[in-house]
Amino acid sequence: MKYDNLNQFKDSFSNYTELRVQENRNNRVNLTNGDVTGNVASTTSGVSARVFKDGNWGFSSSPDITNDSISNVMKASTDNVQFMNKKDTTRCGIFLPETQANYEMNFTTKKDRQNQKFWLDFVKEVDGYIEKKYPELLSRNLVLGGLDMEKSLFTSDGSESYSMTPRAHLYIMLSIEKDGSPINLMEVWGGLGQLEDKF
């Protein structure tokens, strides 16, 4: 999704402006006692802008990432800060620091990406192993989830930033009976990285 050309909008900035494009990609598999209770892959995205003027901020956002949508969001943010300044005439005298920076952080996996069916089969295999090794369990719940958060940022100061921060986790929740009472156990594996890096 990396949006490399946000700086094409810099001539539209009349005040200090932050322009951000973001996309979140989420996939999740749930198994309960071997039955698939969840199997979802989704993507959400959008653009947002905030504008600073005379101590107030104006904000606007849209789920559409197109040049027209970005232009409309910037205009709406500017209109919103002008509206705020009409309501608040104190003019607090705050000045934002002028800085310029360029930063990139990309944790995209170097491995071949796998599809949703691969991860469903993976969780089924783990669940089958647990069921065979521990037949006395009352219940088994497994959740595998991956979340990729990708962001591009450009400011009127000329600062640019790009990040792709993924998270991948496997949750295993087991229940067993001891002395007539159920005992619940949970363990979590994973962390920073995509599913291919962690599992």
N, C-alpha and C positions, 0 to 999 in steps of 0.2 A: 504494500500500500504506500510505501514511502513517497511523500509528496514533496518533490524537490524544488518546485517553482513557486513557493509562496511569496518570494521576493518580487514577483511580477506585480504584486498589488501595492508595493511601497509608495507609489506615486498617489495612491488614494488616501494615504494617512494624513490627516490634518492635525492630529494631536498624538500624544503617546498612545500607541496601540499594540496589543498583543493578539496575534492571530494563531489559532491552533487547530490542527486537524488530527483526529484520533480514530483508531479502529480497534475494537476488541473482538477477538476470535475465541470462542469458548466451545469446548467439546467435553462431554460427560457421559459416563456409562455407570449405571447402577444395577447391581444384582442382589436379590434377596432370596436366600436359600436356593440358588441356582436359577431363579426366574428373573428375566430382564424387566426391571421396573423403571428404567430410564435409559434413553439412548438419544442424545441430543447433540447436534453440532449447529452453532449459530454464529452470526457475525452482526455486530452493531457498529455504527460509525457516525461521524458527524463533524461539524466545524463550529468553532466558537470564536468570538472576539470580545475583547474588553478595551474600553477607551477611557483614558484618564484626562480630566480637565478641571482645573480650579478646585481640587480637593475631592472630587466625586468621580465615581466609576459608572460607566454605562456598559451593559453586557447584553449579548444576544447569541443565539445558537440555532443550528439547523441540522437535521439528520442527513441532508443531502450534501455530498461533496462534489460540487461542480463550480466552475468559475462564476457563474451567475449567482449561485447560492452564497459563495464566499463574499462577493460584492454586496449582496443584500444584507448579509450578517454584519459586515463592517458599517454599512450605512445605518442599520438599525441600532448598533451600539453607539454610534455618534449621536443619533437622534435621542437615544436614552440618556446619555450624559448631559446633553443640552437641556432635556426635560428636568433632570435632577438639579441642574444649576439654577433653573428658574424657581424651583421649590426651596433651594438652599442657597441663599445669597451671601453667606458668611465669608466665602472665599478664604478658606483656612490658611492659604499661603504655603501649602505643602509642595515641595519640589521633589520629584523622583530622581534618584541618582542616575547619571548618564554613564552607562557601561555598555561594552560590546563584547560578546563572547560567541564562540562557535564550539559546539559539543556534539559528539555522537557516541551512543552506547548501543551496541547491537549484539544481543545474545541469541540470535537465530542459530538453530542447530546446523552443523555441517553434514549431518547424516541425512540419508534419504527419508522423506516424510512418508508416514504410513496413513492409510485411510481409516475411517471410523470402524469398518468391519474388522480390521486387524486388531484394534484395541478392544472391541467387544469379545473377540476370540481369546485375546490375552487374559482378560478378566475371567472369562469362563474357565480357562485352564487353571488359573490360580485358585478359583473357587472349587474346581474339581479336586485339586490336590488337597485342599483343606478338608473337604468332605470325606475323602478317602482316609486321610491320616487321623482325623478326629471325628469319628462317627457319632460320638456321644454329645456333640454340640446341640444345643436347643435351636440356635439360629445363626445364620451367617449373613452379614451385610457387607458388600464391597462397593466402593465408589472410586472410580478413576476419573480425574478431571484435569484438563489443561486449559490455561488462559494465556493468550498472547495479547499484550497491550502495546500498541504501536502509536507513537505520537510524533508529529512534526510541528515545530514552533518557529515563528518569525516575529520579531518586534520592530517597531519603527526606529529603534536605535541601531538596527542592523544586526542584531543578535540572531543566531539560528541554532536550533537544537533538533536532534532526531534521537529517538530511543525505541528499542524493541525489547520489552521486558517480559519474558515468559515465566509462567509458574506451572509446575506439574506435580500432582499429588495422588497417592493411592491411600485410601482409608480402608482399613479392615476392622470391622466391629463384630465381635463374637460373643455369644451368650451360652453359658453352661450352668448346670444345676449342681449345687453342693449343699449338703445337709438340708435339702428341701427348699432351698432358696436360689433364685437365679443370680449369677454373677456375670457382669458385663465387662468385656475387655476391648480396648481399642488401641490400634497402633497406626501411625502415619509415616509414610515414606515420601521422599521427593524434596522439592524446593525450587530454587532458581534454575530455569532451563525448560526446554520443551520435552514432551513425553519421550521422544526418541533418545534424549540425553539421559533421562532418569531411569527408563525401564527398557 
